[in-house]
Amino acid sequence: MTMSDPIADMITRVRNGQRVHKSSVSTPASKMRGAVLDVLQKEGYIRGYTSSVDANGKPSFEVELKYSEGEPVIAKIQRVSRPGRRVYSGAEDLPRVFNGLGISIVSTPRGVLSDIEARKQHVGGEILCRVF
């Protein structure tokens, strides 16, 4: 079965895993999901992720979730751009999440970046999700 929004599926798996205090969650692998996970790891929202093969022989990522004093590090993660409504922003107009306490993950011509990196490199793009 094909998915219409694989990024939203991964975000939901992470959100649900943290709500029940799992140490890790599994999600199907793709280049875009890997790029989003790289940004989450670089910004300190997850411990990391590893590539593996699931029981059906398909590639997957095992995402290690991060907690601080028993509470999930990711308080809120939300999909912004969807297949039915794409949201684009220029470098100057990138939204600040909770006045800079959170990040937006942006798909740019230079790769998937956090909003902070996109502003430094003066590139805009599609706003994939918001993390706080």
C-alpha positions as CSV (number, residue, x, y, z in Angstrom):
1,M,0.0,0.0,0.0
2,T,1.4,3.4,-0.9
3,M,1.4,6.3,1.4
4,S,0.3,9.8,0.3
5,D,2.4,11.6,2.9
6,P,5.4,9.6,4.2
7,I,6.8,12.6,6.2
8,A,3.6,13.0,8.2
9,D,3.6,9.2,8.8
10,M,7.1,9.4,10.3
11,I,6.2,12.4,12.4
12,T,3.2,10.6,13.8
13,R,5.2,7.6,14.6
14,V,7.7,9.7,16.6
15,R,4.9,11.6,18.3
16,N,3.1,8.4,19.3
17,G,6.3,6.7,20.4
18,Q,7.1,9.6,22.8
19,R,3.6,9.7,24.2
20,V,4.0,6.1,25.4
21,H,7.6,6.6,26.4
22,K,9.1,4.1,24.0
23,S,12.9,4.1,23.7
24,S,12.8,3.8,19.9
25,V,10.3,3.6,17.0
26,S,10.7,2.1,13.5
27,T,9.8,3.8,10.3
28,P,10.3,2.9,6.6
29,A,13.5,4.3,5.1
30,S,13.7,7.0,2.4
31,K,16.2,9.7,1.5
32,M,13.8,12.5,2.6
33,R,13.0,10.8,5.9
34,G,16.7,10.3,6.5
35,A,17.3,14.0,5.8
36,V,14.6,15.1,8.2
37,L,16.0,12.7,10.9
38,D,19.5,14.2,10.3
39,V,18.2,17.7,11.1
40,L,16.3,16.4,14.2
41,Q,19.5,14.7,15.4
42,K,21.7,17.7,14.7
43,E,19.3,20.0,16.6
44,G,19.2,17.6,19.6
45,Y,15.6,16.4,19.4
46,I,16.4,12.7,18.9
47,R,19.4,10.6,20.1
48,G,20.0,9.2,16.6
49,Y,18.8,6.7,14.1
50,T,20.1,3.5,12.5
51,S,19.4,1.8,9.2
52,S,18.1,-1.7,9.3
53,V,16.0,-4.2,7.4
54,D,12.5,-5.1,8.7
55,A,10.9,-8.6,8.7
56,N,9.7,-8.2,5.1
57,G,13.2,-7.4,3.8
58,K,12.5,-3.6,3.3
59,P,14.8,-0.9,4.6
60,S,13.8,0.9,7.7
61,F,15.1,3.4,10.2
62,E,15.2,2.7,13.9
63,V,14.8,6.2,15.6
64,E,16.1,6.5,19.2
65,L,13.9,8.9,21.0
66,K,15.2,11.4,23.6
67,Y,13.9,12.3,27.0
68,S,14.9,14.9,29.6
69,E,14.0,14.1,33.2
70,G,11.3,11.6,32.0
71,E,9.6,14.1,29.6
72,P,10.0,13.9,25.8
73,V,12.4,16.4,24.4
74,I,9.9,17.1,21.5
75,A,7.0,18.8,23.1
76,K,5.2,19.5,19.8
77,I,5.9,18.3,16.3
78,Q,3.6,19.3,13.5
79,R,3.4,18.9,9.7
80,V,3.1,22.3,7.9
81,S,3.3,21.6,4.2
82,R,1.0,18.7,3.1
83,P,0.4,17.1,-0.3
84,G,-2.8,19.0,-0.7
85,R,-1.4,22.4,0.4
86,R,2.3,23.1,0.0
87,V,3.7,25.9,2.0
88,Y,6.8,27.8,0.7
89,S,8.7,30.6,2.2
90,G,11.6,32.9,1.2
91,A,14.7,33.2,3.4
92,E,13.6,36.5,4.9
93,D,10.1,35.2,5.6
94,L,10.8,31.9,7.4
95,P,8.7,31.7,10.5
96,R,10.2,31.6,13.9
97,V,8.8,28.8,16.1
98,F,8.0,29.9,19.6
99,N,10.2,33.0,19.1
100,G,13.3,30.9,18.3
101,L,12.9,28.2,20.9
102,G,11.8,25.7,18.3
103,I,12.8,25.0,14.7
104,S,11.1,24.6,11.3
105,I,12.5,22.0,9.0
106,V,12.8,23.4,5.4
107,S,13.4,21.6,2.1
108,T,15.7,23.9,0.1
109,P,17.7,23.6,-3.1
110,R,20.7,23.0,-0.8
111,G,19.1,20.1,1.0
112,V,16.9,19.7,4.1
113,L,17.9,22.3,6.6
114,S,16.6,23.8,9.9
115,D,15.2,27.4,9.6
116,I,18.3,28.7,11.3
117,E,20.7,27.2,8.7
118,A,18.4,28.3,5.9
119,R,18.5,31.9,7.1
120,K,22.3,31.7,7.4
121,Q,22.6,30.4,3.8
122,H,19.9,32.8,2.5
123,V,17.8,30.1,1.0
124,G,14.1,29.5,1.2
125,G,12.0,26.5,0.3
126,E,9.1,24.3,1.4
127,I,8.4,24.3,5.1
128,L,8.1,20.6,6.0
129,C,7.4,20.6,9.7
130,R,7.6,22.6,12.9
131,V,9.3,21.2,16.1
132,F,9.3,22.5,19.6
